[in-house]
Amino acid sequence: MRRLLLTGLAVFLSVCGASAGTLDALFQHATLRIGYIADEAPFSSSKPNEKPMGYAIDLCGKVADEIEHTVPQLKREYVEMTLANGFDAIKNGQIDVLCGAITVNLERRKLVDFSQPIFLTGASALLRKDSPDYLHALFLDTPAVRSVSQRAASTSVIGVRANTTTDAILREARSIETSKTRIADFDTHEDGLKALEEHKIDAYFADRVLLMSLAQRAHDPSLLEVGDRLFTHEPYAIALRRDDADFRLVVDRALTDFYLSDDFLPLLKTYFGSEAPMLHTQIMMEHVP
């Protein structure tokens, strides 16, 4: 009988330990493990031997500030992840939050939970000014009139970053079209930009806000155009552990308090320039509970 009771107690304790939330772990270890995607400027990026930076990184910093009210000795550990392994790292408890241009969708909700949205954008394309005409007509509201016809759509190549929501959307769209336009996968956005500049691809498909930042880092930005037609709805959020409502409430409270502060608009201006007032209005109207 005593052995059965001890066995039952051991099982109970193991279940309680497995279900312990993120906040419990933070009280014990006083370290917030912040996962980030390094190739998603202006949301998250890094340089060797430097702390990561970006809009999403700063918002995750506001979450850490909120936690510090109850865990004064809190440390911040930054862990570089990829889209391929970041969600599993959240699920397996290797990191506590995942910060970057992280799109919320139902497939990802099978693995992780999300904070309230931190940004809203959509997918378009980065083009060269000498890219095929049909691509300009597809991605630009007012494409330039050209006197010389460009090569046919069937020979064009559109690049995209592998394992992203935009990758999935582009392949789905291609599967229902008769066009022979090819898709080229890239490991990073920088690789896609390089291929576009070197005429290895004719367009690069990604979230528009990422393309705007990417174009600014080109060798000659004047040779490129960012599409203004959006083909997807991409709400960004901070990825969190599933079934942890207490921690999600802390994260959402930190975000809401910051959105309502006088410091939020200046942060938007830092990363998004002249678009900041419009973004500020959008976030205040749509994302503040």
C-alpha positions, -999 to 999 in steps of 0.1 A, spaced: 0 0 0 28 24 9 46 16 -24 14 24 -43 10 57 -25 46 67 -32 42 57 -68 11 79 -71 29 108 -54 58 105 -78 34 105 -108 16 135 -94 48 155 -89 61 146 -124 28 158 -139 30 191 -119 66 196 -130 58 190 -167 29 215 -165 49 242 -147 45 274 -166 71 298 -180 67 322 -151 75 294 -126 108 287 -145 116 324 -146 113 326 -108 136 296 -105 163 305 -130 159 342 -135 167 340 -172 145 349 -201 157 330 -231 148 352 -261 150 334 -294 153 355 -326 156 351 -363 188 368 -375 178 376 -411 146 396 -406 155 433 -405 140 456 -394 123 431 -370 153 411 -359 189 410 -371 223 406 -357 260 411 -363 289 390 -350 296 397 -313 268 422 -310 234 421 -293 205 415 -318 184 445 -327 151 453 -343 115 462 -337 105 427 -325 136 425 -304 128 458 -287 92 446 -280 106 414 -264 127 437 -243 96 454 -231 83 420 -220 115 414 -201 111 448 -184 76 437 -173 89 405 -158 117 424 -140 90 439 -118 86 405 -101 120 390 -109 145 419 -103 176 398 -111 163 387 -145 189 380 -171 183 381 -209 198 354 -230 196 358 -267 195 326 -288 197 327 -326 172 304 -342 158 297 -377 122 295 -389 129 257 -393 138 251 -357 124 281 -337 89 268 -331 102 234 -320 125 252 -296 95 270 -280 76 238 -278 105 219 -262 113 246 -237 147 256 -252 136 292 -254 108 312 -238 98 336 -267 106 338 -304 110 372 -318 111 383 -355 88 387 -385 67 357 -372 34 352 -390 5 338 -370 -13 309 -388 -33 278 -378 -5 254 -387 19 271 -364 -7 272 -336 -5 235 -335 30 239 -321 30 273 -303 8 301 -290 11 337 -299 9 371 -282 -14 398 -295 -2 411 -329 28 434 -331 25 442 -368 4 436 -399 17 434 -435 13 412 -466 34 396 -493 45 412 -525 77 412 -546 110 430 -550 117 436 -587 144 450 -608 133 478 -631 142 456 -660 123 426 -647 97 412 -671 67 434 -678 41 409 -666 58 409 -632 55 447 -630 19 445 -640 13 418 -614 30 434 -584 27 472 -591 -5 492 -591 10 516 -617 37 498 -637 59 519 -659 52 519 -697 80 502 -716 87 505 -752 106 473 -755 88 441 -746 104 419 -720 110 381 -721 81 358 -717 66 348 -683 74 311 -690 111 318 -686 109 338 -654 122 328 -620 107 340 -587 128 336 -555 114 331 -520 129 322 -486 124 285 -479 101 273 -451 81 306 -448 44 313 -452 52 332 -484 70 301 -498 38 280 -492 15 307 -507 37 311 -538 38 273 -544 1 270 -540 -5 298 -564 19 282 -590 2 249 -586 -31 262 -600 -15 282 -628 -4 269 -662 26 292 -663 60 276 -663 74 303 -640 99 286 -618 104 291 -580 139 293 -564 143 287 -527 169 307 -507 181 302 -471 182 339 -464 167 371 -477 202 384 -484 208 354 -507 176 363 -526 186 399 -529 220 389 -543 204 366 -569 180 393 -580 208 418 -584 228 393 -604 199 386 -627 196 349 -615 160 355 -606 134 381 -619 116 388 -586 119 380 -549 87 373 -531 84 381 -493 65 403 -469 65 438 -482 79 454 -450 109 430 -452 113 438 -489 115 476 -482 143 470 -457 160 446 -481 159 471 -510 177 497 -489 206 473 -484 210 467 -522 241 478 -540 220 502 -560 185 507 -546 175 529 -576 175 498 -598 149 481 -577 112 485 -571 91 472 -542 56 459 -552 27 477 -537 0 450 -542 -4 427 -513 -13 390 -519 -15 377 -484 -25 388 -449 5 385 -425 -1 394 -388 31 392 -368 33 382 -332 57 369 -305 56 331 -304 51 316 -269 46 282 -253 12 267 -257 -12 263 -228 5 290 -207 -22 316 -202 -5 333 -173 27 340 -193 7 351 -223 -12 376 -201 22 391 -189 34 394 -225 1 410 -237 1 434 -208 36 445 -215 28 451 -252 -4 469 -245 12 492 -219 40 500 -243 16 507 -272 -3 532 -250 29 549 -239 46 580 -254 76 559 -264 58 537 -290 55 562 -319 93 571 -316 101 534 -318 81 530 -349 98 560 -365 132 544 -357 124 514 -378 97 524 -403 104 562 -409 76 581 -425 52 552 -423 52 553 -385 21 575 -379 0 552 -401 13 521 -384 7 537 -350 -29 543 -359 -34 508 -373 -19 491 -342 -38 513 -318 -71 506 -336 -66 469 -343 -42 454 -318 -49 471 -285 -74 451 -265 
